[in-house]
Amino acid sequence: MINADITFIGQMAWDIVHLHNQQPRTAPGSAVLCGAMAAAKTGARIAVVTRMSPGDDQILGPMRSAGIECTLVPAEKTTRMVVIHRSENVDEREVIQEASAGFFTLDDIPELASAYVHLAGMSDQEFSFDFIKGLTERGYSLSADMQSFVRQVDPKNGQVAFNDVPRKQDIVACLARVKLDIVEAKALTGTDDLSTAARRIATWGCPEVIVTHAHGVLGYVEGKEYYEKFSNASTIGRTGRGDTTFGAYLARRLTHDPRESLKFAAALVSIKMETPGPFSGTLGDVLKRMKERHSAQ
């Protein structure tokens, strides 16, 4: 059994990131890595269940060093994702999946004693609807990143397209919380207006919807809307923005209300976006940024 406040489920990956007018950078990545590292810095007990090649076990090192309990489900390959930003607009990006560790099965998941379980996928090659339904039948308070379904991989060339999801309402109805960015929100709802998109998604049966975009993060929770601006001085660490935001939000949400949790998440991810890689700051850094933002308002 895994005992943790939050368990993140998703593939680990090698990320090859091409920022506009910069040299490409290869490093361990994934929604799981960014989300779990952010959550762990709050002091919460965090666990990860991931699929990857055992030969790449070393990329779990940073999470283990942060006190995260990691369960590796063996796969033939470790996922490889190429992310290309062809302009300075950080919300416009081309994604190519060069390799995949494959779908999770219910047999991959040990018994979990966790307040929250989060599906942190990178593409539609990780979680089937039957898998999601099976987790809800186990009684978990489940959340998911909708990029796990909107990002659809072309089996011929690995090109990732951002498309609507036929079973989107069924998936969202299984969730206690849902996370997405503005591109994914538009693919699912037909609008890039944050408030309208969040409200539409909430009608599908999820009481807590979190949507990020270039300038901040919106939360729509049980009929109430909250919004927090980001305060980052650069976007060099933009990759993993949404994953980090939601990981921080989930961890803070264990003990705080939605408004406070959103403020905390916006401050943490603002610091993260100023440096490549997962969040490497401290809880003190985040609380200081929150205080600075409050003083500036």
GIRABEL-V169260 format. One record per pair of residues at least 4 apart in sequence whose C-alpha atoms are under 7 Angstrom apart, sorted by the first residue. I is the first residue (numbers start at 1). J is the second residue. Records with the same first field share a line. If there is no record, write none. Layout:
BEGIN
I=J / J
END
This chain:
BEGIN
1=110 / 111 / 112 / 113
2=111 / 112 / 113
3=112 / 113 / 114
4=45 / 46 / 47 / 113 / 114
5=44 / 45 / 46 / 114 / 115 / 116
6=45 / 46 / 47 / 114 / 115 / 116 / 117
7=46 / 47 / 48 / 114 / 116 / 117 / 118
8=32 / 36 / 47 / 48 / 49 / 117 / 118 / 119 / 120
9=32 / 48 / 49 / 50 / 118 / 119 / 120
10=32 / 49 / 50 / 51 / 119 / 120 / 121
11=30 / 32 / 50 / 51 / 52 / 79 / 101 / 121
12=29 / 30 / 32 / 50 / 51 / 52 / 78 / 79
13=28 / 29 / 30 / 78 / 79 / 80 / 81
14=26 / 27 / 28 / 29 / 79 / 80 / 81
15=26 / 27 / 28 / 29 / 80 / 81 / 82
16=24 / 25 / 26 / 27 / 81 / 82 / 83
17=24 / 25 / 26 / 82 / 83 / 84
18=22 / 23 / 24 / 25 / 83 / 84 / 85
19=24 / 84 / 85
20=85 / 86 / 87 / 88
28=59
29=33
30=34 / 122
31=35 / 120 / 121 / 122 / 240 / 243
32=36 / 120
33=37
34=38 / 240 / 243 / 244 / 278 / 279
35=39 / 243 / 244 / 246 / 247
36=40 / 46 / 247
37=41 / 63 / 278 / 279
38=244 / 247 / 248 / 279
39=44 / 247 / 248 / 251
40=44 / 45 / 46 / 66 / 68
41=282 / 283
42=251 / 283
44=251
46=68 / 69
47=68 / 69 / 70
48=68 / 69 / 70 / 71
49=70 / 71 / 72
50=71 / 72 / 73
51=72 / 73 / 74 / 75 / 101
52=72 / 73 / 74 / 75 / 77 / 78 / 79 / 101
53=74 / 75 / 76 / 77 / 78
54=74
60=64
61=65
62=66
63=67 / 68
64=68 / 69 / 70
73=108
75=101
76=101
77=99 / 100 / 101
78=99 / 100 / 101
79=99 / 100 / 101
80=97 / 98 / 99 / 100
81=95 / 96 / 97 / 98
82=95 / 96 / 97
83=93 / 94 / 95 / 96
84=93 / 94 / 95
85=90 / 92 / 93 / 94
86=93
90=214
91=214
95=159 / 160
96=158 / 159 / 160
97=158 / 159 / 160
98=158
102=125 / 126
103=125 / 126 / 127
104=108 / 126 / 127
105=131
106=131 / 134
115=141
116=140 / 141 / 142
117=140 / 141 / 142 / 143
118=142 / 143 / 144
119=143 / 144 / 145
120=144 / 145 / 148
121=126 / 145 / 147 / 148
122=147 / 148
123=147 / 148 / 149 / 151 / 152 / 153
124=148 / 149 / 150 / 151 / 152 / 153
127=131 / 132
128=132
129=133 / 171
130=134
131=135
132=136
133=137
134=138
135=139 / 140
136=140 / 142 / 174
141=176
142=175 / 176 / 177
143=175 / 176 / 177 / 178
144=177 / 178 / 179
145=178 / 179 / 180
146=150 / 179 / 180
147=151 / 180 / 184
149=165
150=162 / 163 / 164 / 165 / 184
151=160 / 161 / 162 / 163
152=160 / 161 / 162 / 163
153=158 / 159 / 160 / 161
154=158 / 159 / 160
162=184 / 187
163=187
164=187 / 188
165=188
167=171
168=172
169=173 / 204
170=174
172=204 / 205 / 206
173=204 / 205 / 206
175=206
176=206 / 207 / 208
177=206 / 207 / 208 / 209
178=208 / 209 / 210
179=209 / 210 / 211 / 246
180=184 / 185 / 210 / 211 / 212
181=185 / 211 / 212 / 213 / 242
182=186 / 192 / 194 / 211 / 212 / 213
183=187
184=188
185=189 / 192 / 197
186=190 / 191 / 192
189=197 / 200
191=197
192=197
193=197
194=198 / 211
195=199
196=200
197=201
198=202 / 209 / 220
199=203
202=206 / 207 / 209
207=221 / 222
208=220 / 221 / 222
209=219 / 220 / 221
210=218 / 219 / 220
211=217 / 218 / 219
212=216 / 217 / 218 / 242
213=217
215=229 / 230
216=228 / 229 / 230 / 266
217=227 / 228 / 229 / 266
218=226 / 227 / 228
219=225 / 226 / 227
220=224 / 225 / 226
221=225
226=259
228=262 / 263 / 266
229=266
230=266 / 267 / 270
231=270
232=270 / 271 / 273 / 274
233=274
234=273 / 274
235=273 / 274
236=273 / 274 / 275 / 276
237=272 / 273 / 274 / 275 / 276 / 277
238=273
240=244
241=245 / 269 / 273
242=246
243=247
244=248 / 269
245=249 / 265 / 266 / 269
246=250
247=251
248=252 / 265
249=253 / 261 / 262 / 264 / 265
250=254
252=256 / 261
253=257 / 258 / 261
256=260 / 261
257=261
258=262
259=263
260=264
261=265
262=266
263=267
264=268 / 290
265=269
266=270
267=271 / 286 / 289 / 290
268=272 / 286
269=273
270=274
272=278 / 279
281=285
282=286
283=287
284=288
285=289
286=290
287=291
288=292
289=293
290=294
291=295
292=296
293=297
END
